[in-house]
Each structure stands twice: as structure tokens, then as C-alpha cells.
Amino acid sequence: MLSTYTPKKCLFPLLAIVTLLFLSAGHYSYKTRYGEKNILNRPPGGATTPSTLLQQPFPPKIWQSWKDDSENPTERTIGFPHQWRATNPSWLYERITDANMDTYIQTRFAATDPSLADLFTSLHDPILRADFLRYLILLRDGGVWADIDVYPHRPVAEWVPERFRGRVNLVVGIENDHHKKPIWPGSPYSVQLAQYTVLAKPGHLAVGVLVEEVAGNLRRLVGEKAKGGSGRVTFEDVMSTTGPFAFTRVLMEYFTNVTGVVHTGDEFDRMEEPRLIGDVLVLPKDSFGWLPQEHTHEKGDPMILVEHLFIASWRAGHPG
């Protein structure tokens, strides 16, 4: 049973003031951060240069996380984990659970970046942890990250068309396209990129900056909640601190940095073919963001690589 939820319904009603403040705040200046870091020559910790990564293959591993390791996590995702394995039989599959999440982070980061490990294990909000986890996994191990409510339609080996092979280090897709109008009230971007499914080589520069920026966002958020006394993490907090707002902004600034041309998402308007920007392959909306109710393609069309149900089980506990 497919959900009728769409990102369009989710993002607009309550975000105008929060998003305007968020986008205008000085400490969210990615141009400044990229410029200061001279990202192409001096990568952030754990990252490497695009030319070095191009010599490596994508790690053949699929990552997911959930509360436990049950084969059918929810009534609506019956068969989903099995389908990832069946569609990609030669790929490794690993589920990170609530019980072993901290163990993974400590094993992979405690020795090399203890501050990240300590930050992660100090977090209590499940969705903040889940969002941060995916970025840390992609930075350190690479491969495919897929939310538990994402169903694969095509093998991962088909995600990068032949003409782009050997030129791609990161694959992202468009979740929503507002056709050259702000994707969120006051936003400079007209698209939202999907962070529920990502294919990456370990150590990608943009993911390195994303991890650093999300870590800074989380430290500020935790401090603000502690000072305010409520401790309540809102929907807007999640979206802007670890979620699609932060993810989209980092990638857009990466595109600007590597091309020298400002990217706003307008260049992806109604895009029907994958587009390579630097070493990042951006897929059309219907590759990762297809929704059956939009009637753009019939199920089975090779354009559709995955299908996201948008269950958003975390949403009820985050007001706003």
C-alpha cells in the first residue's frame, strides 16, 4: 500500500519564519566554509580528492538501519530488505540497529575522530542519530545508503549510465522540484535533494563537509535545547540540522565550488536525463523521487530506480 504523503505537503505549512532565519544565519555560510577550506586542495578530515576517488570502484555494500534486525520491519515494508538483496545478489547487505549503532560508530571513529564518536553517542533523538549515522557511514565506508522504507526497482549497477562510468564518485537524486520557485519559503533553492538514498565512495569531499557541518549544527542544537530548558526537538530542527535542508545546501554549495557557477536547482528543472556536475551524478526526480500519484511514469519504467514510501515514523514525536 503506497502512501499518499508527498514532500510538497510536508514542507510548506509551518516553515517560513524558521527557514528564513536558518538560511540567513551567518554560521550557515557554506561559501565561506568551502572557501576557507579550499576544499579541492585541503579536504576535511576523512575525505580525499576527486581524482583519487575516481580510481576506486563504488563499494558493493548496501546499508540500512532500523530499531532491530527483523526481516520485515513494518507492515508496509514487508519484503523490502529481501528485495535489496535479491536485486543486488553480489552486494553485501548490512543493517545497523538501535542496539549496535553506538558500537559501529565507536569502532569506526573513536580512534580517528573521537569528537565525532562522542557527539554521536551523546545524542538521544532517534531521527537525529539516524540522519547523522548515514553521513558517517557514507564518509567512512561508502556504498548505498537506503532508508528502511525505500524499495529498489533496479540494480545499483544500473544507477550510473555507461557514458558516465569512471567519472562519478557520488550519486544523488532529486526528491522534489518546484520548477524554479523556492522549494522552502525563503530558500534560494528550487529543488530538494534526496538523502534517503545515496550512493557514495568513501571519503567524498562533499560528504566530509556535510559531516563537519552537521556535527556543528548538532552541537549548537544541543546547546540551545539545554539552555532553553524544553529539550524538545521539532520538525524544523530535524530538517535544518541533519535532514534534507542541510543535505541539499551542502551539495549545492559543492556544485558551486567545483564549477565556479552558482547552483540553485533551477538548472535541474524538469530534468529528464542524469547530469554530471564535477564528480557528482545528479539523477532526475523520477529516479529516486518517483511518486505513483503524479502519473509521470508507469511502474516498471527503467527511469525509476527506487521508490520511497515516505512513512516518516519519526514525524509524530517532532512538533512543528
C-alpha positions in Angstrom: 0.0 0.0 0.0 1.6 3.2 -1.1 1.5 6.4 1.0 -0.1 9.5 -0.4 2.3 11.6 1.5 4.5 13.9 -0.6 7.3 16.3 0.4 5.3 19.2 -1.0 2.6 18.7 1.6 5.2 18.4 4.4 7.4 21.3 3.9 5.3 24.4 3.3 2.8 24.9 6.1 4.9 25.8 9.0 8.4 26.6 7.9 8.5 30.2 6.6 9.9 32.0 9.6 12.2 29.2 10.8 13.6 28.7 7.3 14.2 32.4 6.7 16.2 32.6 9.9 18.0 29.4 9.2 19.1 30.5 5.7 20.2 33.9 6.7 22.2 32.9 9.8 25.9 33.7 9.4 27.2 30.3 10.6 25.4 28.5 7.8 27.6 30.2 5.1 28.8 27.3 3.0 30.5 29.5 0.5 32.6 30.8 3.4 33.3 27.3 4.7 34.3 25.9 1.3 36.4 29.0 0.6 38.2 28.8 3.9 38.9 25.1 3.5 40.0 25.4 -0.2 38.1 22.1 -0.4 39.7 20.8 -3.6 43.2 21.0 -2.2 42.7 20.6 1.5 39.9 18.1 2.2 38.2 18.0 5.6 39.0 15.1 7.9 38.3 11.7 6.5 37.9 12.9 2.9 40.0 12.7 -0.2 40.3 14.4 -3.6 38.0 13.6 -6.5 40.8 12.4 -8.8 42.0 9.9 -6.2 38.4 8.6 -5.7 37.9 8.2 -9.4 40.5 5.4 -9.4 38.4 3.4 -7.0 35.1 1.5 -7.5 32.0 2.1 -5.5 32.0 -0.3 -2.5 29.4 -3.1 -3.3 27.6 -2.7 0.0 24.1 -1.7 1.0 23.4 -0.1 4.3 20.2 0.4 6.2 19.2 1.0 9.8 16.2 0.2 11.9 15.1 -0.4 15.5 16.0 -4.1 15.2 17.1 -6.6 12.5 13.6 -8.1 11.8 13.2 -9.2 8.2 10.0 -7.2 7.8 10.4 -4.0 9.8 6.9 -2.7 9.3 3.6 -3.9 7.8 4.2 -1.6 4.8 7.8 -2.7 4.2 7.3 -6.4 4.0 9.9 -7.8 1.7 11.8 -4.6 1.3 15.2 -5.8 2.8 14.9 -9.1 0.9 14.4 -7.2 -2.3 17.5 -5.2 -1.8 19.5 -8.4 -1.6 17.6 -10.1 -4.4 18.1 -7.2 -6.8 21.8 -6.9 -5.9 22.8 -10.6 -5.2 26.6 -9.9 -5.4 26.4 -6.9 -3.0 26.9 -7.1 0.8 23.9 -6.0 2.9 24.2 -4.7 6.5 21.5 -3.5 8.9 22.6 -1.2 11.7 20.2 -1.5 14.7 19.5 0.7 17.7 21.4 -1.9 19.8 24.6 -1.8 17.8 24.6 1.7 16.4 27.0 3.1 19.0 29.3 0.1 18.6 29.6 0.8 14.9 30.4 4.5 15.5 32.9 3.8 18.2 34.6 1.1 16.1 34.9 3.3 13.0 35.5 6.7 14.6 36.7 6.6 18.2 40.4 6.2 17.2 40.5 8.6 14.3 37.9 11.2 15.3 36.8 10.8 18.9 34.9 14.1 19.0 32.5 12.7 16.3 32.2 9.4 18.1 31.4 11.2 21.4 28.9 13.6 19.8 27.1 10.7 18.1 26.9 8.6 21.2 25.7 11.6 23.3 22.6 12.1 21.0 19.3 10.7 22.2 16.8 11.8 19.5 16.4 8.7 17.1 16.0 10.7 13.9 19.0 12.9 14.5 21.0 9.8 15.2 19.7 8.1 12.0 20.4 11.1 9.8 23.9 11.6 11.2 24.6 7.8 11.0 24.0 7.7 7.2 26.5 10.6 6.6 29.1 8.9 8.9 28.7 5.6 7.1 29.0 7.1 3.7 32.1 9.1 4.7 33.9 6.2 6.2 32.6 3.1 4.3 30.7 4.3 1.3 28.3 2.2 -0.7 24.5 2.6 -0.8 22.5 4.1 2.0 18.8 3.4 1.8 16.1 4.2 4.4 14.1 1.2 5.5 11.0 2.4 3.6 12.9 2.6 0.2 12.1 -0.2 -2.3 14.7 -1.0 -5.1 13.4 -1.2 -8.6 16.7 -1.6 -10.5 20.1 -3.0 -9.5 22.6 -0.5 -8.2 24.9 -1.4 -11.0 22.4 0.3 -13.4 22.3 3.6 -11.5 25.3 5.1 -13.3 24.8 5.1 -17.1 27.7 3.7 -19.2 28.6 7.2 -20.5 29.4 8.4 -17.0 31.3 5.4 -15.7 34.8 6.2 -14.4 33.7 9.9 -13.8 31.4 9.6 -10.8 32.2 9.5 -7.1 28.8 10.3 -5.7 25.2 9.7 -6.9 22.3 11.7 -5.6 18.7 12.2 -6.8 16.1 14.9 -6.8 13.3 14.4 -4.2 11.2 17.4 -5.2 11.3 20.0 -7.9 9.4 23.3 -7.6 10.2 24.4 -11.1 12.4 27.5 -10.4 10.3 28.5 -7.4 11.6 28.3 -3.8 11.5 24.7 -2.5 11.0 26.1 1.0 9.8 29.5 1.9 12.7 32.0 1.6 15.0 29.3 0.2 17.5 30.1 -2.6 16.9 26.6 -4.0 14.2 25.3 -6.2 14.8 21.6 -5.7 15.3 19.3 -2.7 17.8 16.5 -3.0 17.0 13.1 -1.5 19.1 11.9 1.4 17.0 8.8 1.9 19.0 7.1 -0.9 22.6 7.9 -1.7 25.5 6.1 -3.5 28.9 7.2 -2.5 32.6 6.3 -2.5 34.1 6.6 1.0 35.8 9.9 1.7 33.9 12.1 -0.7 34.7 15.8 -0.2 31.0 16.9 -0.1 30.2 14.2 2.5 33.2 15.2 4.5 32.0 18.8 4.7 28.5 17.5 5.3 29.7 15.6 8.3 31.5 18.6 9.7 28.6 20.9 9.2 26.0 18.5 10.6 28.3 18.0 13.7 28.4 21.7 14.2 24.7 22.0 13.7 24.1 19.3 16.3 26.4 20.8 18.9 24.5 24.2 18.5 21.1 22.5 18.7 22.0 20.5 21.8 23.3 23.7 23.4 20.2 25.7 22.5 17.9 23.0 23.8 19.8 22.7 27.1 19.8 26.5 27.5 16.1 26.8 26.7 15.1 24.0 29.1 12.5 22.4 26.9 14.8 19.9 25.2 12.1 19.3 22.6 13.4 18.6 19.1 11.0 20.0 16.5 10.3 19.0 12.9 12.1 22.1 11.7 15.1 21.3 13.9 15.5 18.0 12.2 15.1 19.2 8.7 17.6 22.0 9.1 20.1 20.4 11.4 20.6 16.9 9.9 17.9 16.5 7.3 17.2 17.4 3.6 17.6 21.2 4.1 21.2 20.7 5.3 22.0 18.0 2.8 20.7 20.0 -0.2 22.5 23.1 0.8 25.9 21.3 1.2 25.5 19.7 -2.2 24.5 22.9 -3.9 27.5 24.7 -2.5 29.7 21.9 -3.6 28.4 22.2 -7.1 29.1 26.0 -7.0 32.6 25.3 -5.6 33.7 22.8 -8.3 32.1 24.6 -11.3 32.6 28.3 -10.4 28.9 28.8 -11.3 26.2 29.4 -8.7 23.8 26.5 -8.5 20.2 27.0 -7.2 18.5 23.9 -8.6 16.9 25.9 -11.5 19.4 24.0 -13.7 17.6 20.8 -12.8 14.1 22.0 -13.7 12.2 19.2 -15.3 15.4 17.3 -16.0 14.9 14.0 -17.8 18.4 12.7 -18.0 21.2 12.3 -15.4 23.6 15.3 -15.2 27.2 15.2 -14.1 28.4 18.1 -12.0 32.1 17.7 -11.1 32.2 14.2 -9.8 28.6 14.1 -8.7 25.9 12.4 -10.8 22.5 14.1 -10.2 19.6 11.8 -11.2 16.2 13.1 -12.5 13.4 13.4 -10.0 11.7 10.1 -11.0 14.8 8.1 -10.4 14.8 8.5 -6.6 11.7 10.7 -6.1 9.0 9.0 -8.2 5.5 9.1 -6.8 2.8 7.0 -8.4 0.1 9.6 -7.9 2.0 12.0 -10.0 1.5 9.8 -13.1 4.8 10.7 -14.7 6.0 7.1 -15.4 4.4 3.7 -15.1 5.8 1.3 -12.5 8.5 -0.8 -14.3 9.9 2.1 -16.3 13.7 1.9 -16.2 13.8 5.6 -15.2 12.5 4.5 -11.7 15.4 3.2 -9.7 13.9 3.2 -6.2 10.6 4.0 -4.6 10.3 5.8 -1.3 7.1 5.3 0.8 7.7 8.4 3.0 6.5 6.6 6.1 8.2 9.2 8.3 7.7 7.2 11.5 9.7 9.8 13.4 7.4 12.7 12.5 4.8 12.3 15.3 7.4 12.9 18.0 8.6 16.1 16.5 6.1 19.0 16.6 6.0 21.8 14.1 
